[in-house]
């Protein structure tokens, strides 16, 4: 049992929301993935409604991973760059990275 007031496990609960310092955003994941696969930043316009909310320092790598279909947007035509990467999304990225061929 943990100390009083400390959250146990990985779920939000009475002690508050998850600690976001242990998670990464989708735009940061795109940047890490693109750089790890030595992709070249892509400055072509992105097709997402929320493209303007992608930080400029990540935009090129987001474009690169989207171009080679390692990351995709959502059905509502958004990328959700500031959204936290879920475990399921991370697993998909891992498999796609392992099978990626230039």
Kinemage of the C-alpha trace (Angstrom):
@kinemage 1
@onewidth
@group {chain A} dominant
@subgroup {mainchain}
@vectorlist {calphas} color= white
{ca unk a 1} P 0.000 0.000 0.000
{ca unk a 2} L 1.288 3.430 -0.926
{ca unk a 3} L 1.418 6.571 1.122
{ca unk a 4} L -1.845 8.419 1.727
{ca unk a 5} L -2.668 10.900 -1.020
{ca unk a 6} L -0.557 9.084 -3.591
{ca unk a 7} L -2.219 7.536 -6.606
{ca unk a 8} L -1.750 3.792 -7.084
{ca unk a 9} L -1.745 2.139 -10.499
{ca unk a 10} L -2.211 3.834 -13.832
{ca unk a 11} L -5.774 5.135 -13.581
{ca unk a 12} L -7.100 8.550 -12.681
{ca unk a 13} L -9.001 8.466 -9.447
{ca unk a 14} L -9.585 10.356 -6.253
{ca unk a 15} L -5.926 11.374 -6.153
{ca unk a 16} L -6.195 13.212 -9.491
{ca unk a 17} L -5.491 12.812 -13.197
{ca unk a 18} L -2.586 10.784 -14.593
{ca unk a 19} L 0.867 12.305 -14.282
{ca unk a 20} L 1.423 13.751 -17.767
{ca unk a 21} L 5.195 13.884 -17.243
{ca unk a 22} L 5.142 10.120 -17.867
{ca unk a 23} L 3.275 10.345 -21.170
{ca unk a 24} L 4.031 11.880 -24.541
{ca unk a 25} L 1.918 13.754 -27.024
{ca unk a 26} L 1.122 12.469 -30.484
{ca unk a 27} L 3.246 15.200 -32.091
{ca unk a 28} L 6.255 14.305 -29.936
{ca unk a 29} L 5.755 10.606 -30.733
{ca unk a 30} L 5.745 11.501 -34.442
{ca unk a 31} L 8.981 13.413 -34.028
{ca unk a 32} L 10.704 10.618 -32.106
{ca unk a 33} L 9.500 7.978 -34.575
{ca unk a 34} L 10.507 9.992 -37.635
{ca unk a 35} L 13.961 10.774 -36.298
{ca unk a 36} L 14.560 7.183 -35.178
{ca unk a 37} L 13.788 5.989 -38.719
{ca unk a 38} L 15.918 8.763 -40.282
{ca unk a 39} L 12.950 10.260 -42.140
{ca unk a 40} L 13.396 13.659 -43.726
{ca unk a 41} L 11.027 16.368 -42.496
{ca unk a 42} L 8.178 17.022 -44.914
{ca unk a 43} L 6.933 20.588 -45.208
{ca unk a 44} L 3.999 19.777 -47.512
{ca unk a 45} L 0.627 20.986 -46.207
{ca unk a 46} L -1.051 18.509 -43.875
{ca unk a 47} L -4.680 17.499 -44.480
{ca unk a 48} L -5.859 17.832 -40.871
{ca unk a 49} L -8.313 20.406 -39.522
{ca unk a 50} L -6.052 20.962 -36.508
{ca unk a 51} L -2.779 21.342 -38.428
{ca unk a 52} L -2.369 24.869 -37.045
{ca unk a 53} L -2.127 23.446 -33.531
{ca unk a 54} L 0.910 21.290 -34.383
{ca unk a 55} L 3.973 22.986 -32.913
{ca unk a 56} L 6.245 24.271 -35.654
{ca unk a 57} L 9.201 22.286 -34.289
{ca unk a 58} L 7.252 19.045 -34.831
{ca unk a 59} L 5.393 19.860 -38.055
{ca unk a 60} L 8.032 18.513 -40.458
{ca unk a 61} L 8.298 15.165 -38.718
{ca unk a 62} L 4.526 14.880 -38.369
{ca unk a 63} L 4.384 15.415 -42.126
{ca unk a 64} L 7.059 12.778 -42.689
{ca unk a 65} L 5.402 10.041 -40.626
{ca unk a 66} L 1.988 10.837 -42.104
{ca unk a 67} L 3.404 10.741 -45.649
{ca unk a 68} L 4.718 7.186 -45.166
{ca unk a 69} L 1.568 6.236 -43.217
{ca unk a 70} L 3.281 5.384 -39.945
{ca unk a 71} L 0.794 7.670 -38.186
{ca unk a 72} L -2.660 8.561 -39.377
{ca unk a 73} L -5.299 11.038 -38.356
{ca unk a 74} L -8.693 10.357 -36.866
{ca unk a 75} L -12.003 9.914 -38.692
{ca unk a 76} L -12.950 13.511 -37.859
{ca unk a 77} L -9.978 14.674 -39.988
{ca unk a 78} L -7.859 15.724 -36.993
{ca unk a 79} L -4.389 14.673 -35.887
{ca unk a 80} L -4.812 15.723 -32.236
{ca unk a 81} L -1.173 16.710 -31.864
{ca unk a 82} L -1.458 17.631 -28.182
{ca unk a 83} L -3.376 14.480 -27.334
{ca unk a 84} L -1.589 11.906 -25.244
{ca unk a 85} L -0.403 8.810 -27.073
{ca unk a 86} L -2.348 5.808 -25.802
{ca unk a 87} L -0.833 2.388 -25.183
{ca unk a 88} L -2.783 1.017 -28.133
{ca unk a 89} L -1.460 3.764 -30.418
{ca unk a 90} L 2.072 3.164 -29.135
{ca unk a 91} L 1.750 -0.558 -29.889
{ca unk a 92} L 0.587 0.196 -33.438
{ca unk a 93} L 3.502 2.604 -33.947
{ca unk a 94} L 5.942 0.015 -32.655
{ca unk a 95} L 4.690 -2.632 -35.114
{ca unk a 96} L 4.637 -0.158 -38.012
{ca unk a 97} L 8.174 0.985 -37.182
{ca unk a 98} L 9.419 -2.597 -37.077
{ca unk a 99} L 7.921 -3.377 -40.488
{ca unk a 100} L 8.762 -0.025 -42.140
{ca unk a 101} L 10.776 -0.214 -45.340
{ca unk a 102} L 12.116 2.873 -47.109
